[in-house]
Amino acid sequence: MTHKLIYALIVASLATLFANADTVTTQDGSTLNGIITLIDKGEIHIDTKYAGKLKIKQHEVVTFETESSIVVRLDSGTTMSGPITACSDGTLQIKSEDGVLETNTSKIAASWAPTAADPEIDRNSRKWRYDFALNLSGKKGNTDKSHLGTDLDVRLKGPDDELHFGFEYEQGNENDNQTDDRALGRIGYERFNPKNIGWYVHNALETDKISDIYMRSTTGAGASCRVINNDTQTLIVRSGLGYRFTDFETDSRDNDSSATYEASLEHSYQYKDLCWLENKLYYSPALDDFGNYRAIHDSSLKIPVGNGESFWIRMGIKNEYESQTSAEEKLDTSYYTKLIYSWK
C-alpha cells in the first residue's frame, strides 16, 4: 500500500511539473518539456524547469507543440496565431479562430508570444540604450588617495545607424594634490548602407585642468567601413578630416587651432554570454604639422553581473598621448574598474 501511495505521489508530481508544458522532439528522439518563448534565426528557445533556458537548432527538431497560443510567421510571410499541435506524420497544425493551418517545422521563419513583437521587426527598429558607469576608489594611510569617475552613455541604435551622446567626469586627489580634474561631453552620428560603407560626424568638448586645457573642441567627419558585422563580432574602421581648437589655462600659451586628419578603429567581440571584449584606437595629427598629434587607446573586458541585463563590471586600460603638452607627462595611462548600470 505504501509503495502504491509513493508511486501515485510521483506520478502526480510529474504531471504537475509538465502540466501546461510545451514539448520539442529532436531528431535523436529526445523530448524536451518547457515553455517555447521564441523561434528566431533558426533556433528554438525553450525555458525548462530542470535545465533553465535552452536553444535548439531548428533543423535538429522533428516536431514540437504548444499548450498556449503563439504567433507564427512562415517563410512565405503568412502570419497566424494559435496553439500548435504535432501530428503523427510530423506535420504541425496551427489552430486559430479563422481555421487550421498545416505546415512543418522547417517552414517556420519565426514565432513569438502574442504580447511580444515580431523579432525581425524588433531587430530592425531603433532602440534607446542608457549606460551609467561609476568608478570610485580610495586609499588612506601612508598615502591618502581618492578618485571618482562617472560616465553617462546614451545611444539610439538601429541596424544601420547610431546616434550617440556621452558625458565623462573625473576627479582625483593624492596627499592633498589634485591628480584628476577632467570633464568631457560628446555627440556623434554614424550611418551605413547595405554594403557596410558609411559616414560619420562627431563633436566633443573637453576640459582638463591637470593637462592645462581650459577648453578643447574636437570636430570630425569622414568615411567609415564595417569590416566585420555579425552577432558576435564588429570591426569598424574610420578615416576623415576635422578641426581641433584648444584654449589653455596658462595665459602664456597661445590658443591652438588646426585642421586635423583622424583615423580610428573600433572592435568588439562577444564570447557567448560570458564576456565582451572591446578595443578602440584613435589617431589625429594636425594637417600642418604631423608631429602635433593625439593618440588614444582603450581596451576593456565587460562581464555581466547576475543575469547580465542590468549590471556589468568593466575592467580596462586606457592610454592617452599628447605630443605637445605643458603637462609633466605626454603619456597618461589609467587602469580602471567600473560598475555599469544599463537600461532601455
N, C-alpha and C positions, 0 to 999 in steps of 0.2 A: 504493500500500500504506500509505504514511504517512497519507494522508487518511482511509483506512478505519479505521486504528487510532485516530486522533483522534476520528472520529465515534463509534466504539464506546465510547471513554472518556467522551465527553459524554453519550451515552445511558445508560451505566452510572451516571454521576454523578447525572443527573436521576432515574433510577429509585431510587437510594439516597436522594435528597433527599425524594422524595414517597412512599417506602415507608411503609406503615402510617399514611398520612395520611388525614384526613377531608376531604371536599370539600363546598363550598357553591356552588350555582349561583344567580345572581341573575337578575332579570327581563330585564336587558340582555344576558344571555348570558355574563357573566363567570363564571369558575370560580376559587374560592379554595381553596388547599390548606393544611392545617394540622391542628391538634387542636381540636375543638369542646370547650370547657371548661364552657360554661353556656348555657342558654336561660332568660331571665328578663325580665319586664316588656317583652315584645315585641322583645327584642334577642337576637341570636345572637352569643356571644363565641367567637372563634376565635383561637388562638395560632399565628402563622405564623413560619417561619424567615426570611422575606425582608422582612416589614413589622411584625414584632412582634405585639402584641395588638390585635385589631380588634373592633369592634362593628358588626354589620349589622342594620338594621331587619328584623324578621321578615316584614313584609308585602312587602318587596322581594326575598324569597328564593322561588324557584320550588320548589327541592328541595335536599336535602342527604343525605349518607350518612356513616356512621362505620365505621371498621375494628374498634374495640373496643366493648365493651358500655357503654351509658349507661342511666341511669334516665330514663324519660319519664312525665310526668303530663299527661293530656289535659284539655281543658276540661270534659269530663264527670266528671272525678275519677278515671278509670281510670289506674292506675299499672302500668308494665311495664318490665322491664329486658332489654336485649339490644342487639346491633348493629343499625344501621338501614341498610336497602338502598333505594336510589332506583329506582323502576320507570320504564319508558319513558313511561307515561301521566301522570307527575307525582306519583303516589301514593308513600307510604312504607310499607315493611314492617319491623316490629319483630319480630325473631326471638328467642324465649325458649325455655326448656326446656318450657314449657307450650303452645307453639304459635306461630302467626304472627298478628300484629295489623296490619291495614291501615288507614292513616289518611293525612292530608296535613299539610303544614307549618302551615297556618292553625289546625288543631285542637290543636296542641301548646301547652299552657299553660306548661310549664317542663321543663327537662331538666338533669341534673347527673351528676357522676361517681358510681359505686357507693360510693366511700369517703366521699363528701360527704353533706351533709344537704339536704333539700328547701329551696330558697331562701326559700319562703314561710314555712315553719316557722322557719327561721333568722332571718328578718327580724322575726318576731313574738315571738321569745324574748328574755328579759332577758340582758344580757351585761355583764360587768365590764370596765372600761377604766381603766388607770392611766397618768397623765402625771407625769413628774418633770422640772421645769424648773430650769435653773441660769443665773444672771446674775452673771458675775464680771468686774469691771473695775478698773483701777488706773492711776495716773499718778505718775511720780517725776521730780523736777527742781525747778523753781521752786515747784511745788505737789505735795505728797505726798498722794495721794488713793487710797482703796481702797473697794470696795463689793462685798458678797456678798449675793446674793438667791437663795433657793431656794423652790420651790413643789412641793407634792405634791397631786395632784388625783385622787380615786378616785370612780368613778361606776358604779352598777348601773342600766343604762338599758334600758327596754323601749319598745315603740312608743307607749305612753300614760302612762308614769310614769318617774320617775327618783329614785334615792336618791344623795345627793351628800355626800362628805366632802372636806375640804380643809385644808391647812396651809400657811402662808406665814411666811417668816423673812427679815428684812433687817438687815444690819449694815454700817455705813459710817463712815469716818473721813477727815478732811481736815485736814492740818497738825496732827495730834495732837488735833483736836477731833472729838468724835463727832457725826456728821450723821444716822445712822440707827441705830435700835435698836428693832425692832418685830417682834412675833410675833402671828399670827392663826390661830385654829382655828375651823372652821365645819362645820355639818351641816345638811342640808335634804332635804325630800321634796316632790315635786310629782306630781299625778295629773290626767289629763284624761279626759273622757268622749268618746264618738264625735263629738260636735258641737264638740270642741275647747274646751270650757269646763271649767275645773278649779279646783283649790285647791292651796295650798302652805303649808308651815310651815318655819321655819328658826331656827337659833340660832348666834350667833358669840361667841367670847371673844377679846378683843384686849388687848395691852399695847403701849404706845408711849411710851418714856421721853422722847423728844425733844418729844412733844406733851403731856408731863406726865400721861400716862394710866397709872396703875398697873394697873388692870383695868377693862375695859368689857365689859358683857354686852348683846347686842342680840338680842331675840327678836321674831319677827313671824309673822303668819298672815293669809291672805286668799284672794281670788279671783284666778284667772289665766285668760287667754284667748290661744289660739294664733291670731293673726290670719292668719298665713301659715304653712303647714306642708307642704313638699314636699321632694323630694330635694336641691334646690339652695339653698333659702332657708327660714329660720324667723324669725318675729317673734312674740314673747311679751310681753304687757302684763300687769302685776300691780298689784293695789291691795289694801291691807289695814291692819290695826292691829297695834301691837306695844308693846314695853316696852324702854326703854333705861336701864341703870344704869351710872354711871361713878364709879370711885374714883380720885381724883387723887393724884399723887406728892406735891405740895405740901400740907403739913399745914394751911396757912391756907385752903385751898379746901375747901368742904363737898362731900360726895358729891352727885352729880346723878342724880336718878331721875325719870322721867316716862313717861307713856303717850305713844305716838307714832302718827302716821299715816305710811304709807310707800307710795310709788309707784315702779315700776321698769319699764324697757323693756330687752329683750334681743333683739338682731338678729344673725343670721349669714347669710352669703351665700357660696356656693361657686362659683368661676369655673372650670368644667371640673375638671381635676385639678391646676391650676396654683397656686391660692392660695385662702385662706379669709379673708374679712373679717368681723370681729366687733366689735360695738358694744354697750356696756352703760351705762345711765343709772339712777341711784338717788337718790331724794329722800325725806328723812324729817324732818319737823318735830315738835316737841313739841306735843301737843294743847292744853296750857295756855299755850303761847307760841310762835306760828308764827315768831317771829323767832329762835328757837333751833332750828337745823336742821343736818343734814348733807347734803351733795350729793356724789355720786361720778360721774365719767365715765371710761370706759375704752374706747379704740378701738385695735384691733390688726390686723395683717396676718400671717397664718400661711402659711409657704411650706415645702413638703416638701423634704427633702434626700435625694437618691438616689431610691429607689422610693416615698418618701413614706409608708411604713407604720410606720417606727420613729423616724426622726429628723426634727425640724422646727426651723425658725427662726421665732420670733415677735418682731415689731417693733411697738412701740406707744407711746402716750402715755396717762398716767393723771393725772386731776385730782381732788383731794380737798379739799373746802371745809368748814371748821368755822366757823359763825357766832359761836360763843362759845368761845374757847380762850385759854389762857395762853401758848401758843407765840408766837414772834415773828411768824409769818405765818399768816393764816387760810387761804390757798390754798397747797396743796402740789402741785406739778406734777413729774412724773417721766417721763423718756423711757427706754425700756428695749429691750434686745435679749436674748432668751432662747433658749437651746438646750434643746429639749424631747426627751425620750426617752419613747416611748409603747409600751405592751404590753398584751396582753389575757390 
